[in-house]
């Protein structure tokens, strides 16, 4: 890791980088970040997450769209740190596409979701990433994510 970013990055560093706030911050720690190449982060899944009261009360499962959002936030971390910028009220990374999403394992309270993001390319303001979320070495979700950084 270069360019002055200390790892592992805790929640304070994440909050300085991402515009998301509770209850929608879905990255708890960044373990590895190689500029323009790779990000490895974690999301600790706890029963205290607000969505578990309704998804599903008898058998809580993390919604797939929130796993995808966790991966998108890890991709945004890679984009912002690579560019040396931080999100703010005037700059965000928007999700513009998800391709080939495959859900292979449910994610439940007590799991630690490992988020991995590989930058495939950046062209015309569109960033493309190959991603994987796993629990204890088992793949939960794989997909390609596209996003773009915009001033708001």
Sine and cosine of phi, psi and omega as CSV:
sin_phi,cos_phi,sin_psi,cos_psi,sin_omega,cos_omega
0.00,0.00,0.73,-0.68,-0.01,-1.00
-0.79,-0.62,-0.15,-0.99,0.05,-1.00
0.90,0.44,0.44,0.90,0.19,-0.98
0.99,0.15,0.06,1.00,0.04,-1.00
-1.00,0.08,0.85,-0.52,-0.01,-1.00
-1.00,0.06,0.68,-0.74,0.02,-1.00
-0.83,-0.56,0.49,-0.87,-0.06,1.00
-0.92,0.40,0.51,-0.86,0.03,-1.00
-1.00,-0.05,0.83,-0.55,0.00,-1.00
-1.00,0.06,-0.08,-1.00,-0.08,-1.00
-0.88,0.48,-0.53,0.85,0.02,-1.00
-0.90,0.43,-0.68,0.73,0.06,-1.00
-0.91,0.41,-0.61,0.79,0.03,-1.00
-0.90,0.44,-0.70,0.72,0.00,-1.00
-0.91,0.41,-0.45,0.90,0.08,-1.00
-0.96,0.27,-0.41,0.91,-0.10,-1.00
-0.99,-0.12,-0.69,0.73,-0.04,-1.00
-1.00,-0.09,0.49,-0.87,0.05,-1.00
-0.99,0.13,-0.19,0.98,-0.07,-1.00
-0.94,0.35,0.49,-0.87,0.05,-1.00
-0.67,-0.74,0.23,-0.97,0.02,-1.00
-0.80,0.60,0.68,-0.73,0.10,1.00
-1.00,-0.09,0.37,0.93,-0.14,-0.99
-0.94,-0.34,0.20,0.98,0.15,-0.99
-0.99,0.15,0.90,-0.44,-0.10,-1.00
-0.90,-0.43,0.37,0.93,0.13,-0.99
-0.79,-0.61,0.81,-0.58,-0.03,-1.00
-0.99,-0.16,-0.48,0.88,-0.05,-1.00
-0.35,-0.94,0.61,-0.79,0.10,-0.99
-0.96,-0.28,0.86,-0.51,-0.06,-1.00
-1.00,-0.03,-0.59,0.81,-0.04,-1.00
-0.55,-0.84,0.64,-0.77,0.06,-1.00
-0.51,-0.86,0.93,-0.36,0.05,-1.00
-0.96,-0.28,0.92,-0.39,-0.10,-1.00
-0.73,0.68,0.79,-0.62,0.07,-1.00
0.94,0.35,0.14,0.99,-0.08,-1.00
-0.75,-0.66,-0.82,0.57,-0.27,-0.96
-0.44,-0.90,0.59,-0.81,0.12,-0.99
-0.69,-0.73,0.72,-0.70,0.10,-1.00
-0.83,-0.56,0.85,-0.52,-0.07,-1.00
-0.69,-0.72,0.17,-0.99,0.05,-1.00
-0.76,-0.65,0.48,-0.88,0.14,-0.99
-0.79,-0.62,0.90,-0.43,0.08,-1.00
-0.99,0.12,0.84,-0.54,-0.06,-1.00
-0.99,-0.12,0.89,-0.46,-0.03,-1.00
-0.86,-0.52,0.38,-0.93,0.01,-1.00
-0.91,0.42,-0.28,0.96,0.00,-1.00
-0.97,0.23,-0.08,1.00,0.02,-1.00
-0.89,0.46,0.73,-0.69,-0.10,-1.00
-0.87,0.48,-0.47,0.88,-0.05,-1.00
-0.95,0.30,-0.32,0.95,-0.03,-1.00
-0.94,0.35,-0.32,0.95,0.03,-1.00
-0.91,0.41,-0.40,0.92,-0.01,-1.00
-0.84,-0.54,-0.05,1.00,-0.10,-0.99
-0.71,-0.70,0.97,0.23,-0.09,1.00
-0.86,-0.51,0.69,-0.73,-0.13,-0.99
-0.83,0.56,-0.64,0.77,-0.03,-1.00
-0.99,0.14,-0.40,0.92,-0.02,-1.00
-0.53,-0.85,0.99,0.14,-0.08,-1.00
-0.87,0.49,0.76,-0.64,0.04,-1.00
-0.71,-0.71,0.73,-0.68,0.05,-1.00
-0.92,0.39,0.80,-0.60,0.01,-1.00
-0.85,0.52,0.67,-0.74,-0.01,-1.00
-0.84,0.54,-0.61,0.79,0.00,-1.00
-0.90,0.44,-0.49,0.87,0.03,-1.00
-0.98,0.21,-0.49,0.87,0.14,-0.99
-0.91,0.41,-0.69,0.73,0.05,-1.00
-0.88,0.47,-0.65,0.76,0.04,-1.00
-0.90,0.44,-0.62,0.79,0.06,-1.00
-0.86,0.50,-0.70,0.71,0.04,-1.00
-0.90,0.44,-0.65,0.76,0.03,-1.00
-0.90,0.44,-0.61,0.79,0.04,-1.00
-0.92,0.38,-0.61,0.79,0.08,-1.00
-0.90,0.43,-0.63,0.78,0.07,-1.00
-0.90,0.44,-0.64,0.77,0.04,-1.00
-0.90,0.44,-0.63,0.78,0.07,-1.00
-0.84,0.54,-0.73,0.68,0.01,-1.00
-0.88,0.47,-0.68,0.73,-0.01,-1.00
-0.89,0.45,-0.76,0.65,-0.04,-1.00
-0.91,0.41,-0.72,0.69,-0.04,-1.00
-0.92,0.39,-0.62,0.78,0.03,-1.00
-0.87,0.50,-0.66,0.75,0.00,-1.00
-0.99,0.13,-0.16,0.99,-0.01,-1.00
0.96,0.28,0.45,0.89,-0.01,-1.00
-0.88,-0.48,0.25,-0.97,0.08,-1.00
-0.84,-0.54,0.50,-0.86,0.07,-1.00
-0.95,0.32,0.41,-0.91,0.06,-1.00
-0.39,-0.92,-0.24,-0.97,0.02,-1.00
-0.93,0.36,-0.28,0.96,-0.05,-1.00
-0.96,-0.28,-0.02,1.00,-0.07,-1.00
-0.55,-0.83,0.78,-0.62,0.04,-1.00
-0.66,-0.75,0.30,-0.95,0.14,-0.99
-0.95,-0.31,0.88,-0.47,0.00,-1.00
-1.00,-0.09,0.65,-0.76,0.14,-0.99
-0.97,0.25,0.81,-0.59,-0.01,-1.00
-0.88,-0.47,-0.17,0.98,0.04,-1.00
-0.11,-0.99,0.51,-0.86,0.11,-0.99
-0.73,-0.69,0.81,-0.58,0.00,-1.00
-0.86,-0.51,0.60,-0.80,0.16,-0.99
0.90,0.43,0.50,0.87,-0.01,-1.00
-0.91,0.42,0.79,-0.62,0.04,-1.00
-0.76,-0.65,0.84,-0.54,0.01,-1.00
-0.99,-0.16,0.86,-0.51,-0.16,-0.99
-0.89,-0.46,-0.22,0.97,-0.05,-1.00
-0.38,-0.93,0.70,-0.71,0.08,-1.00
-0.94,0.35,0.49,-0.87,0.06,-1.00
-0.92,-0.39,0.81,-0.59,-0.13,-0.99
-0.80,-0.60,0.28,-0.96,0.04,-1.00
-0.81,0.59,0.66,-0.75,-0.05,-1.00
0.99,-0.15,-0.28,0.96,0.02,-1.00
-0.97,0.23,0.50,-0.87,0.19,-0.98
-0.93,-0.35,0.91,-0.40,-0.05,-1.00
-1.00,0.06,0.88,-0.48,0.05,-1.00
-1.00,-0.08,0.86,-0.52,-0.07,-1.00
-0.97,-0.26,0.84,-0.54,0.03,-1.00
-0.83,-0.55,0.71,-0.70,-0.07,-1.00
-0.72,-0.70,0.81,-0.59,0.07,-1.00
-0.91,-0.42,0.81,-0.58,0.04,-1.00
-0.96,0.26,0.83,-0.55,0.03,-1.00
-1.00,0.00,-0.74,0.68,0.02,-1.00
-0.22,-0.98,0.33,-0.95,0.15,-0.99
-0.75,-0.66,0.86,-0.51,-0.05,-1.00
-0.52,-0.85,0.77,-0.64,0.05,-1.00
0.85,0.53,0.56,0.83,0.01,-1.00
0.99,0.16,-0.01,1.00,0.03,-1.00
-0.97,-0.23,0.81,-0.59,0.05,-1.00
-0.99,-0.17,0.74,-0.68,0.03,-1.00
-0.87,-0.49,0.75,-0.66,-0.06,-1.00
-0.78,-0.63,0.60,-0.80,0.21,-0.98
-0.99,-0.10,0.73,-0.68,-0.12,-0.99
-0.72,-0.70,0.38,-0.93,0.09,-1.00
-0.48,-0.87,0.70,-0.71,0.14,-0.99
-0.91,-0.43,0.73,-0.68,-0.04,-1.00
-0.65,-0.76,0.33,-0.94,0.06,-1.00
-0.76,-0.65,0.85,-0.52,0.01,-1.00
0.77,0.64,0.67,0.74,0.05,-1.00
0.99,0.15,-0.08,1.00,0.03,-1.00
-0.99,-0.14,0.78,-0.62,0.01,-1.00
-0.92,0.39,0.78,-0.62,0.08,-1.00
-0.99,-0.13,-0.68,0.73,-0.04,-1.00
-0.51,-0.86,0.62,-0.79,0.17,-0.99
-0.75,-0.66,0.59,-0.81,0.07,-1.00
-0.16,-0.99,0.16,-0.99,0.19,-0.98
-0.96,-0.28,0.69,-0.73,-0.02,-1.00
-0.86,-0.50,0.69,-0.72,0.12,-0.99
-0.87,-0.48,0.66,-0.75,0.02,-1.00
-0.53,-0.85,0.20,-0.98,0.01,-1.00
-0.62,-0.79,0.56,-0.83,0.04,-1.00
-1.00,-0.05,0.72,-0.69,-0.03,-1.00
-0.68,-0.74,0.55,-0.83,0.18,-0.98
-0.99,0.14,0.64,-0.77,0.00,-1.00
-0.87,-0.49,0.00,0.00,0.00,0.00
